[in-house]
């Protein structure tokens, strides 16, 4: 817990104010000593090549003192028992096989490689640092079970980080739809039409679509990291929520709602990248399910949270609720959310080593890569990367367009609820909010189905045969892609007074559960195929789907007004057929598309 607080904004602030007197890092403590290979290189007693050879060829009886090469380190750090608490699932051990497989192109680990890994993962082994041609010492982890490596954090610490990220994501998404219950009050107070009043929701959605294009690439710049972006923008989100609840004119309300979405946006894209920093490939799907569920249920549960209070307390009450929800999350982030980006952690370690040893040779890989680049070049490269990959990579372009269509249908579909349940079934605003609970039920069903598939089918096959190609992650989405069409058509032709309300609600549940599975498969496919650009791609994805969702909120009322609920929803169902065709084409031709891409990798990343 101390390490989590130390790396959180609160701990960093305490370190700054006390000049690093409290919350010290290991190398700052008096009893700390660098591993022997580091001392040898530091003192120039041996060159980097000799130290590396010693690390890979020495076969004495005390294996724990043997240094590793960088390639061997990546395997052992994922496999060491010290790096993995006893309570963690044994499936993490298979991640180490992928590197051995890359050299042969096979998905089966060789017996020789497996035997070597069995030896490496039984000890805490010093890591032999590399030395560059200009004499710089490349800063890496000290040992294979280095506690500063996010993959070596305890299950409790990683669960804490994931919980905070999920709460952060849930609050931002909930604040978008919590406004829907206030639409009628806004219309009465400011004298605007229904279409104009919905701008308070659509502009918020547009804001959190644009924000990640700036904030997510910034979080990938090692000198900045993820935490500063999170904490600064969330602080502004909470501050802006206060005048939003008290604003006295409609134009001000729209501007503040847009800024709320804009500054609340980083977690909507970088949250997935942060979770990817913590877990190996076999555990990542389970953690991602929690994050996707938080993002998925937020817009659906917003109307439930405000549906009963707004008719009694007034339309501003929903905006007060967003303050009460977001402020505690900000406090949790400030106290307990540590930095998770490996390049940022190693960059800061390098800076500490330079200061402690008064030696400028200590350099992180990111510093070496970017030391001849200007800040302007680094920033521009980070900002244009999402769109560059999207435009140049056909697989990514399809994923972005497909998720945009799904998300646009998702938001426009919710706009039909007030046209059905109060009119045909006599429900009030609060009861309509309860209908949204079927989205939570569908999400839980999706988690059960997808989680069971990963646990009982995918991971056992990985342990037996090694990692499959990335397109195999899309297998659950193949049958699930039919679900949105089925659910939409079921709702379209059963949402009438002569048919019990549970029937169209079942259609919503089918729609919601299958969309969750499809989105989960896509959100795993992207970081596996493009691990270096995960945050940027999530940012581009968020922009595409939020931009279409913003428009769909506005055209939903004219759509259903002109075509009716049945034909309007049927049109959405027809559009969802595009997803069926697309996801199957991506499954069969995705590998060929990735082969043409200079950004994708052909094998799973470690």
C-alpha positions as CSV (number, residue, x, y, z in Angstrom):
1,X,0.0,0.0,0.0
2,X,2.9,2.4,0.8
3,X,4.2,1.9,-2.8
4,X,0.8,2.7,-4.3
5,X,0.5,5.9,-2.2
6,X,4.1,6.8,-3.0
7,X,3.5,6.6,-6.7
8,X,0.1,8.3,-6.5
9,X,-0.2,12.1,-6.9
10,X,-0.4,12.5,-3.1
11,X,2.8,10.6,-2.5
12,X,4.6,12.5,-5.3
13,X,3.4,15.8,-3.8
14,X,4.7,14.8,-0.4
15,X,8.1,13.9,-1.9
16,X,8.3,17.2,-3.7
17,X,7.4,19.2,-0.5
18,X,9.7,17.3,1.7
19,X,12.6,17.0,-0.8
20,X,12.2,13.2,-1.0
21,X,12.4,12.7,2.7
22,X,9.3,10.5,2.8
23,X,8.0,7.8,0.5
24,X,11.5,6.9,-0.7
25,X,12.2,4.6,-3.7
26,X,14.5,1.6,-3.1
27,X,17.6,3.2,-4.6
28,X,17.1,6.2,-2.3
29,X,17.4,4.1,0.9
30,X,20.7,3.9,2.7
31,X,20.9,0.1,2.6
32,X,20.2,-0.2,-1.1
33,X,22.9,-1.6,-3.3
34,X,22.8,-2.0,-7.1
35,X,23.0,-5.6,-8.4
36,X,26.6,-6.7,-9.1
37,X,26.3,-6.5,-12.9
38,X,25.2,-2.9,-12.6
39,X,28.2,-2.1,-10.3
40,X,30.6,-3.8,-12.6
41,X,29.4,-1.8,-15.6
42,X,29.2,1.4,-13.5
43,X,32.8,1.1,-12.5
44,X,33.9,0.1,-15.9
45,X,35.5,-3.1,-14.6
46,X,34.0,-5.0,-17.5
47,X,32.5,-3.9,-20.7
48,X,28.8,-4.4,-21.5
49,X,29.3,-7.4,-23.8
50,X,31.4,-9.3,-21.2
51,X,28.7,-8.7,-18.5
52,X,26.0,-9.9,-20.9
53,X,27.9,-13.1,-21.7
54,X,28.5,-13.7,-18.0
55,X,24.7,-13.3,-17.4
56,X,23.8,-15.9,-20.0
57,X,26.5,-18.5,-19.7
58,X,27.4,-18.8,-16.0
59,X,26.1,-22.1,-14.6
60,X,27.2,-22.1,-10.9
61,X,25.0,-23.7,-8.2
62,X,23.6,-20.4,-6.9
63,X,21.4,-19.5,-9.8
64,X,19.8,-16.5,-7.9
65,X,23.0,-14.5,-8.5
66,X,23.1,-15.0,-12.2
67,X,22.3,-11.9,-14.4
68,X,20.0,-12.2,-17.4
69,X,20.1,-10.7,-20.8
70,X,17.3,-8.4,-21.7
71,X,15.5,-11.0,-23.9
72,X,15.6,-13.6,-21.2
73,X,14.4,-11.0,-18.7
74,X,11.1,-10.5,-20.4
75,X,10.4,-14.2,-20.2
76,X,11.5,-14.6,-16.6
77,X,9.8,-11.5,-15.2
78,X,6.5,-12.9,-16.3
79,X,7.3,-16.3,-14.9
80,X,9.1,-15.9,-11.6
81,X,7.1,-17.0,-8.6
82,X,8.3,-13.9,-6.8
83,X,6.9,-11.8,-9.6
84,X,3.6,-13.6,-9.4
85,X,1.8,-14.0,-6.1
86,X,0.7,-17.5,-5.2
87,X,-2.9,-16.5,-5.5
88,X,-2.5,-15.6,-9.2
89,X,-3.6,-17.9,-11.9
90,X,-1.0,-20.3,-13.3
91,X,-2.0,-19.4,-16.8
92,X,0.3,-16.4,-16.6
93,X,3.2,-18.8,-17.2
94,X,2.4,-19.3,-20.8
95,X,3.2,-15.7,-21.7
96,X,6.9,-16.6,-21.6
97,X,6.5,-19.0,-24.4
98,X,5.7,-16.5,-27.1
99,X,9.2,-15.2,-27.4
100,X,10.6,-18.7,-28.0
101,X,7.9,-19.3,-30.5
102,X,8.7,-16.1,-32.5
103,X,12.0,-17.5,-33.7
104,X,10.4,-20.6,-35.1
105,X,7.0,-19.3,-36.2
106,X,5.3,-22.1,-34.3
107,X,2.6,-21.8,-31.7
108,X,4.0,-24.7,-29.7
109,X,6.8,-24.0,-27.2
110,X,9.9,-26.3,-27.7
111,X,10.9,-28.6,-24.9
112,X,14.3,-27.0,-24.7
113,X,12.8,-23.5,-24.3
114,X,10.4,-24.8,-21.7
115,X,13.1,-26.4,-19.7
116,X,15.2,-23.2,-19.7
117,X,12.1,-21.2,-18.6
118,X,11.5,-23.6,-15.7
119,X,15.0,-22.9,-14.4
120,X,14.7,-19.1,-14.9
121,X,11.4,-18.7,-13.2
122,X,12.5,-20.4,-10.0
123,X,14.8,-17.7,-8.8
124,X,15.0,-13.9,-8.3
125,X,17.6,-13.2,-10.9
126,X,19.6,-10.0,-11.4
127,X,19.2,-8.4,-14.8
128,X,22.3,-7.4,-16.6
129,X,22.0,-3.9,-18.0
130,X,22.9,-3.0,-21.6
131,X,25.5,-0.5,-22.6
132,X,24.9,1.7,-25.7
133,X,27.6,2.6,-28.3
134,X,28.1,6.0,-26.8
135,X,28.6,4.6,-23.3
136,X,25.1,5.1,-21.8
137,X,23.9,2.5,-19.3
138,X,20.4,1.4,-20.3
139,X,18.2,1.5,-17.1
140,X,16.0,-1.6,-16.7
141,X,14.5,-3.6,-13.9
142,X,17.0,-4.7,-11.2
143,X,15.7,-8.2,-10.9
144,X,13.2,-10.5,-12.6
145,X,10.9,-10.0,-9.6
146,X,11.5,-6.2,-9.4
147,X,8.6,-4.9,-7.3
148,X,8.5,-1.7,-9.4
149,X,7.5,-3.6,-12.5
150,X,3.7,-3.3,-12.8
151,X,3.5,-6.9,-13.9
152,X,5.1,-7.9,-10.6
153,X,2.7,-5.9,-8.4
154,X,0.6,-7.9,-6.0
155,X,-2.9,-8.9,-7.0
156,X,-4.3,-6.6,-4.4
157,X,-2.4,-3.5,-5.7
158,X,-3.4,-4.3,-9.3
159,X,-7.0,-4.8,-8.3
160,X,-7.0,-1.4,-6.5
161,X,-5.7,0.3,-9.7
162,X,-8.3,-1.5,-11.9
163,X,-11.1,-0.6,-9.5
164,X,-10.2,3.1,-9.5
165,X,-9.9,3.1,-13.3
166,X,-13.3,1.5,-13.6
167,X,-15.0,3.9,-11.1
168,X,-13.4,6.8,-13.0
169,X,-14.7,5.5,-16.3
170,X,-18.2,4.7,-14.9
171,X,-18.6,8.2,-13.4
172,X,-17.6,9.9,-16.6
173,X,-20.0,7.8,-18.7
174,X,-22.8,8.0,-16.2
175,X,-22.6,11.8,-16.2
176,X,-23.4,11.8,-19.9
177,X,-26.7,10.0,-19.7
178,X,-27.7,11.2,-16.2
179,X,-28.7,14.4,-18.0
180,X,-31.5,12.7,-20.0
181,X,-33.9,12.9,-17.0
182,X,-33.4,16.7,-16.9
183,X,-34.3,17.3,-20.6
184,X,-37.9,18.3,-19.9
185,X,-36.9,20.7,-17.1
186,X,-34.3,22.3,-19.3
187,X,-37.0,22.8,-22.0
188,X,-39.3,24.6,-19.5
189,X,-36.7,26.8,-17.9
190,X,-34.9,28.0,-21.0
191,X,-37.8,27.7,-23.5
192,X,-36.1,25.5,-26.0
193,X,-37.3,22.5,-28.1
194,X,-36.7,18.9,-27.4
195,X,-34.1,18.7,-30.1
196,X,-32.2,21.7,-28.8
197,X,-32.4,20.5,-25.2
198,X,-30.7,17.2,-26.1
199,X,-27.6,19.2,-27.1
200,X,-26.7,19.0,-23.4
201,X,-26.2,15.3,-23.9
202,X,-24.8,15.2,-27.4
203,X,-22.2,17.9,-26.8
204,X,-21.0,16.1,-23.7
205,X,-20.6,13.0,-25.8
206,X,-18.7,15.0,-28.5
207,X,-16.4,16.4,-25.8
208,X,-15.4,13.0,-24.5
209,X,-14.8,11.9,-28.1
210,X,-12.4,14.8,-28.9
211,X,-10.6,14.9,-25.6
212,X,-8.7,11.5,-26.0
213,X,-7.2,12.7,-29.3
214,X,-5.2,15.1,-27.2
215,X,-4.9,13.5,-23.8
216,X,-4.2,9.8,-24.7
217,X,-1.2,10.5,-26.9
218,X,0.2,12.8,-24.2
219,X,-0.1,10.0,-21.7
220,X,2.1,7.9,-24.0
221,X,5.0,10.4,-23.8
222,X,7.2,8.9,-21.1
223,X,8.2,12.2,-19.6
224,X,4.5,12.9,-18.8
225,X,3.0,9.5,-18.1
226,X,-0.6,8.6,-17.5
227,X,-1.1,9.9,-13.9
228,X,-0.6,13.7,-14.5
229,X,-3.1,13.6,-17.4
230,X,-5.6,11.7,-15.3
231,X,-5.4,13.8,-12.2
232,X,-5.3,17.2,-13.8
233,X,-8.2,16.5,-16.1
234,X,-10.3,14.8,-13.4
235,X,-9.7,17.8,-11.1
236,X,-11.0,20.1,-13.9
237,X,-13.9,17.8,-14.5
238,X,-15.0,18.1,-10.8
239,X,-14.5,21.8,-10.7
240,X,-16.5,22.4,-13.9
241,X,-19.3,20.2,-12.6
242,X,-20.1,22.8,-9.9
243,X,-21.0,25.8,-12.2
244,X,-22.7,23.4,-14.6
245,X,-25.2,22.6,-11.8
246,X,-25.9,26.3,-11.1
247,X,-25.6,27.9,-14.6
248,X,-28.3,30.4,-15.4
249,X,-28.4,30.4,-19.2
250,X,-28.7,27.7,-21.8
251,X,-25.6,28.7,-23.8
252,X,-23.5,28.4,-20.7
253,X,-25.0,25.0,-19.9
254,X,-24.0,23.7,-23.3
255,X,-20.4,25.1,-23.1
256,X,-19.9,23.6,-19.6
257,X,-21.4,20.3,-20.6
258,X,-19.0,20.1,-23.6
259,X,-16.0,20.9,-21.3
260,X,-17.1,18.4,-18.8
261,X,-17.0,15.7,-21.4
262,X,-13.7,17.0,-22.8
263,X,-11.9,16.9,-19.5
264,X,-13.5,13.7,-18.3
265,X,-12.3,11.8,-21.4
266,X,-8.8,10.5,-20.7
267,X,-10.0,7.3,-18.9
268,X,-12.3,6.4,-21.8
269,X,-9.3,5.7,-24.0
270,X,-6.2,5.4,-21.8
271,X,-8.0,3.4,-19.2
272,X,-7.7,0.3,-21.4
273,X,-4.0,1.0,-21.9
274,X,-3.5,1.5,-18.1
275,X,-5.0,-1.9,-17.5
276,X,-2.8,-3.4,-20.3
277,X,0.2,-2.1,-18.4
278,X,-0.6,-4.4,-15.5
279,X,-1.5,-7.8,-16.8
280,X,-0.1,-10.6,-19.0
281,X,-2.0,-11.7,-22.1
282,X,-3.8,-14.5,-20.3
283,X,-5.1,-12.3,-17.5
284,X,-5.8,-9.2,-19.6
285,X,-9.2,-10.2,-20.9
286,X,-10.6,-10.6,-17.4
287,X,-9.4,-7.1,-16.3
288,X,-10.6,-5.6,-19.6
289,X,-14.1,-7.0,-18.9
290,X,-14.4,-4.9,-15.8
291,X,-13.4,-1.8,-17.7
292,X,-15.6,-2.4,-20.6
293,X,-18.5,-3.2,-18.3
294,X,-18.0,0.1,-16.4
295,X,-18.0,2.0,-19.8
296,X,-21.0,0.0,-21.1
297,X,-23.2,0.3,-18.0
298,X,-22.5,4.0,-17.3
299,X,-24.8,5.5,-20.0
300,X,-27.5,2.9,-19.2
301,X,-27.6,3.5,-15.4
302,X,-27.4,7.3,-15.6
303,X,-31.2,7.6,-16.2
304,X,-31.9,5.2,-13.3
305,X,-29.8,7.3,-10.9
306,X,-31.7,10.5,-11.8
307,X,-35.1,9.2,-12.9
308,X,-36.7,9.2,-9.4
309,X,-35.0,12.3,-8.0
310,X,-35.3,14.8,-10.8
311,X,-39.2,14.9,-10.8
312,X,-39.1,15.6,-7.1
313,X,-36.1,17.9,-6.7
314,X,-35.9,19.6,-10.1
315,X,-33.8,19.2,-13.3
316,X,-30.6,20.4,-11.7
317,X,-30.5,17.5,-9.3
318,X,-29.0,15.2,-11.9
319,X,-26.1,17.6,-12.2
320,X,-25.6,17.7,-8.5
321,X,-25.5,13.9,-8.5
322,X,-22.6,13.9,-10.9
323,X,-20.6,16.1,-8.5
324,X,-21.3,13.7,-5.6
325,X,-20.2,10.8,-7.7
326,X,-17.1,12.3,-9.2
327,X,-15.6,14.1,-6.2
328,X,-14.9,10.9,-4.1
329,X,-13.4,9.3,-7.2
330,X,-11.0,12.2,-7.6
331,X,-9.9,11.8,-3.9
332,X,-9.3,8.0,-4.5
333,X,-7.2,8.8,-7.6
334,X,-5.2,11.5,-5.7
335,X,-4.4,9.1,-2.8
336,X,-4.0,5.7,-4.4
337,X,-3.6,5.7,-8.2
338,X,0.0,4.9,-9.1
339,X,1.8,5.4,-12.4
340,X,1.5,2.3,-14.5
341,X,3.4,3.2,-17.7
342,X,6.7,1.2,-17.8
343,X,8.6,3.8,-19.9
344,X,7.7,6.5,-17.5
345,X,8.6,4.4,-14.4
346,X,12.0,3.5,-15.9
347,X,12.6,7.1,-17.0
348,X,12.1,8.3,-13.5
349,X,14.3,5.6,-12.2
350,X,17.1,6.7,-14.5
351,X,16.7,10.3,-13.3
352,X,17.1,9.1,-9.7
353,X,20.2,7.0,-10.5
354,X,21.8,10.0,-12.2
355,X,21.1,12.1,-9.2
356,X,22.2,9.6,-6.6
357,X,25.4,8.4,-8.3
358,X,26.1,11.8,-10.0
359,X,26.6,9.9,-13.3
360,X,24.9,11.0,-16.5
361,X,25.4,7.6,-18.2
362,X,22.2,6.2,-16.7
363,X,19.6,6.6,-19.4
364,X,16.1,5.0,-20.0
365,X,15.2,3.6,-23.4
366,X,12.7,6.4,-24.0
367,X,15.3,9.0,-23.3
368,X,17.7,7.4,-25.8
369,X,15.0,7.2,-28.4
370,X,13.9,10.8,-28.0
371,X,17.0,12.7,-26.9
372,X,17.6,14.0,-30.5
373,X,14.0,15.0,-30.9
374,X,12.5,18.3,-30.0
375,X,9.5,18.5,-27.6
376,X,7.5,19.8,-30.5
377,X,8.4,16.8,-32.6
378,X,7.5,14.3,-29.9
379,X,4.2,16.0,-29.2
380,X,3.2,16.3,-32.8
381,X,4.1,12.7,-33.5
382,X,2.0,11.6,-30.5
383,X,-1.0,13.6,-31.6
384,X,-1.1,12.6,-35.2
385,X,-0.4,8.9,-34.5
386,X,-4.0,7.8,-33.9
387,X,-5.3,9.2,-37.2
388,X,-2.3,8.1,-39.1
389,X,-2.8,4.4,-38.0
390,X,-6.5,4.6,-38.7
391,X,-6.1,6.0,-42.2
392,X,-3.2,3.7,-43.2
393,X,-4.4,0.5,-41.6
394,X,-7.5,-1.2,-43.1
395,X,-8.1,-3.5,-40.1
396,X,-8.1,-0.5,-37.7
397,X,-10.2,1.6,-40.0
398,X,-12.9,-1.2,-40.0
399,X,-12.8,-1.5,-36.2
400,X,-13.2,2.2,-35.8
401,X,-16.1,2.5,-38.2
402,X,-17.8,-0.7,-36.9
403,X,-17.6,0.4,-33.2
404,X,-18.8,3.9,-34.3
405,X,-21.9,2.3,-35.9
406,X,-22.5,0.1,-32.8
407,X,-22.2,3.1,-30.4
408,X,-24.4,5.4,-32.6
409,X,-27.1,2.7,-32.6
410,X,-26.6,2.3,-28.8
411,X,-27.3,5.9,-28.0
412,X,-30.0,6.5,-30.6
413,X,-31.7,3.3,-29.3
414,X,-32.0,4.8,-25.8
415,X,-33.8,7.8,-27.2
416,X,-36.7,5.6,-28.2
417,X,-37.4,4.4,-24.6
418,X,-39.4,7.6,-23.6
419,X,-41.5,7.1,-26.8
420,X,-42.5,3.5,-25.9
421,X,-42.7,2.9,-22.1
422,X,-44.6,6.0,-21.0
423,X,-46.9,6.0,-24.0
424,X,-47.7,2.3,-24.4
425,X,-47.2,1.0,-20.8
426,X,-47.9,4.1,-18.7
427,X,-44.5,4.2,-16.9
428,X,-43.2,7.3,-15.2
429,X,-39.6,8.7,-15.5
430,X,-38.3,6.6,-12.6
431,X,-39.8,3.4,-14.0
432,X,-38.3,4.1,-17.3
433,X,-34.9,4.3,-15.5
434,X,-35.6,0.9,-14.1
435,X,-36.0,-0.5,-17.6
436,X,-32.4,0.5,-18.2
437,X,-31.5,-2.1,-15.6
438,X,-31.9,-4.7,-18.4
439,X,-28.6,-3.3,-19.8
440,X,-26.9,-4.2,-16.5
441,X,-28.4,-7.7,-16.7
442,X,-27.3,-8.1,-20.3
443,X,-23.8,-6.9,-19.3
444,X,-23.6,-9.6,-16.5
445,X,-24.8,-12.2,-19.0
446,X,-22.1,-11.1,-21.5
447,X,-19.5,-11.3,-18.7
448,X,-20.5,-14.8,-17.8
449,X,-20.5,-16.0,-21.4
450,X,-17.3,-14.3,-22.5
451,X,-15.5,-14.9,-19.2
452,X,-16.4,-18.6,-19.3
453,X,-15.1,-18.8,-22.9
454,X,-11.8,-17.3,-21.9
455,X,-11.4,-19.4,-18.7
456,X,-12.6,-22.8,-19.9
457,X,-11.5,-22.7,-23.6
458,X,-8.9,-20.1,-24.5
459,X,-6.5,-20.2,-21.6
460,X,-6.4,-24.1,-21.4
461,X,-5.5,-24.1,-25.2
462,X,-2.8,-21.4,-24.6
463,X,-1.3,-23.6,-21.9
464,X,-1.3,-26.5,-24.2
465,X,-0.5,-25.1,-27.6
466,X,0.8,-21.5,-27.0
467,X,-0.7,-18.3,-28.2
468,X,-2.9,-18.3,-31.3
469,X,-3.1,-15.6,-33.9
470,X,-4.9,-12.5,-32.8
471,X,-8.0,-13.2,-35.0
472,X,-8.9,-16.1,-32.7
473,X,-9.8,-13.4,-30.1
474,X,-12.7,-12.5,-32.5
475,X,-14.3,-15.9,-32.3
476,X,-16.9,-15.0,-29.6
477,X,-17.9,-12.0,-31.7
478,X,-18.8,-14.1,-34.7
479,X,-22.1,-15.6,-33.3
480,X,-22.6,-12.5,-31.1
481,X,-22.6,-10.2,-34.1
482,X,-26.1,-11.5,-35.0
483,X,-27.5,-10.6,-31.6
484,X,-27.8,-6.8,-32.1
485,X,-29.8,-7.3,-35.3
486,X,-32.1,-9.9,-33.6
487,X,-32.6,-7.7,-30.5
488,X,-33.4,-4.6,-32.4
489,X,-35.9,-6.3,-34.7
490,X,-37.5,-8.0,-31.7
491,X,-37.9,-4.6,-29.9
492,X,-39.1,-2.9,-33.1
493,X,-42.1,-5.2,-33.7
494,X,-43.1,-6.0,-30.1
495,X,-43.0,-2.5,-28.5
496,X,-46.7,-1.9,-28.5
497,X,-49.5,-1.7,-25.9
498,X,-51.0,-5.1,-27.0
499,X,-47.8,-7.0,-26.1
500,X,-46.4,-7.2,-22.6
501,X,-43.5,-4.8,-21.8
502,X,-41.2,-7.7,-21.0
503,X,-41.0,-8.8,-24.6
504,X,-39.4,-5.7,-26.0
505,X,-37.3,-5.5,-22.9
506,X,-35.9,-9.0,-23.7
507,X,-35.0,-7.6,-27.1
508,X,-33.0,-4.9,-25.4
509,X,-31.3,-7.5,-23.2
510,X,-30.3,-9.6,-26.3
511,X,-29.0,-6.5,-28.0
512,X,-27.0,-5.3,-24.9
513,X,-25.5,-8.7,-24.1
514,X,-24.3,-9.4,-27.6
515,X,-23.0,-5.9,-28.2
516,X,-20.9,-6.3,-25.0
517,X,-19.3,-9.5,-26.3
518,X,-18.5,-7.9,-29.6
519,X,-17.0,-4.8,-28.0
520,X,-15.0,-6.9,-25.6
521,X,-13.5,-9.0,-28.4
522,X,-12.6,-5.9,-30.4
523,X,-11.0,-4.2,-27.4
524,X,-8.8,-7.2,-26.8
525,X,-7.9,-7.5,-30.5
526,X,-6.7,-4.0,-30.8
527,X,-4.0,-3.9,-28.0
528,X,-2.8,-7.4,-29.0
529,X,-2.2,-6.4,-32.6
530,X,-1.0,-2.9,-31.9
531,X,0.5,-2.9,-28.4
532,X,2.8,0.1,-28.9
533,X,-0.1,2.3,-29.9
534,X,-2.9,1.0,-27.6
535,X,-3.8,4.3,-25.9
536,X,-3.7,6.2,-29.3
537,X,-5.9,3.6,-31.0
538,X,-8.4,3.6,-28.1
539,X,-8.4,7.4,-28.4
540,X,-9.2,7.3,-32.2
541,X,-11.8,4.6,-31.5
542,X,-13.4,6.8,-28.8
543,X,-13.5,9.8,-31.2
544,X,-15.1,7.8,-34.0
545,X,-17.8,6.3,-31.9
546,X,-18.5,9.4,-29.8
547,X,-18.7,11.6,-32.9
548,X,-21.4,9.3,-34.4
549,X,-23.1,8.9,-31.1
550,X,-23.3,12.7,-30.8
551,X,-25.0,12.9,-34.2
552,X,-27.3,9.9,-33.5
553,X,-28.7,11.6,-30.4
554,X,-29.7,14.5,-32.5
555,X,-31.2,12.6,-35.4
556,X,-32.9,10.0,-33.2
557,X,-36.0,12.2,-32.5
558,X,-36.6,13.1,-36.2
559,X,-35.9,9.5,-37.1
560,X,-38.5,8.0,-34.8
561,X,-40.9,10.9,-35.3
562,X,-41.0,10.4,-39.1
563,X,-40.7,6.7,-39.3
564,X,-42.3,5.6,-36.0
565,X,-40.8,3.3,-33.4
566,X,-41.2,0.1,-35.5
567,X,-39.7,1.3,-38.7
568,X,-37.1,3.6,-37.0
569,X,-35.7,0.8,-34.9
570,X,-35.9,-1.6,-37.9
571,X,-33.6,0.8,-39.7
572,X,-31.1,0.6,-36.9
573,X,-31.4,-3.2,-37.0
574,X,-30.7,-3.1,-40.8
575,X,-27.6,-0.9,-40.2
576,X,-26.3,-3.5,-37.6
577,X,-26.1,-6.0,-40.4
578,X,-23.0,-4.2,-41.5
579,X,-21.3,-5.4,-38.3
580,X,-22.2,-9.0,-39.1
581,X,-20.5,-8.8,-42.5
582,X,-17.6,-6.8,-41.2
583,X,-16.7,-8.9,-38.2
584,X,-16.7,-12.1,-40.3
585,X,-14.5,-10.5,-42.9
586,X,-12.1,-9.2,-40.2
587,X,-11.8,-12.7,-38.8
588,X,-11.0,-14.3,-42.1
589,X,-8.9,-11.6,-43.7
590,X,-7.5,-9.7,-40.6
591,X,-4.2,-11.4,-40.7
592,X,-3.7,-10.4,-44.4
593,X,-4.6,-6.8,-43.5
594,X,-2.2,-6.8,-40.6
595,X,0.5,-8.2,-42.9
596,X,0.1,-5.1,-45.0
597,X,0.4,-2.8,-42.0
598,X,3.6,-1.3,-40.7
599,X,2.1,-0.7,-37.3
600,X,0.7,-4.2,-36.4
601,X,2.6,-7.2,-35.1
602,X,2.0,-10.7,-36.4
603,X,2.4,-12.4,-33.0
604,X,1.1,-11.6,-29.6
605,X,3.2,-9.1,-27.7
606,X,4.6,-9.9,-24.3
